[in-house]
Amino acid sequence: MMPSVLAFVGAAFLIAMVPGPSTVVILRRVVVNGRRTGMATVLGNECGVLMWALAAAFGLSALLLASQAA
């Protein structure tokens, strides 16, 4: 069990480090509008990710509560 968990954590860490579309948007905002706007973009992006994670967590919780088998 522990090797699987460590492999998952390692893979998740590497995937999280790979730049994606949000990185491009943030970099563009910093270059065009400056650091302050870039930081606001980062804050907005991270708030969106937090809301997405909470919605997924609550959705999974609701699904588990509704399921007799779970």
Secondary structure, DSSP 8 states (H G I E B T S, - for coil): -HHHHHHHHHHHHHHHHS--HHHHHHHHHHHHH-HHHHHHHHHHHHHHHHHHHHHHHHHHHHHHHH-S--
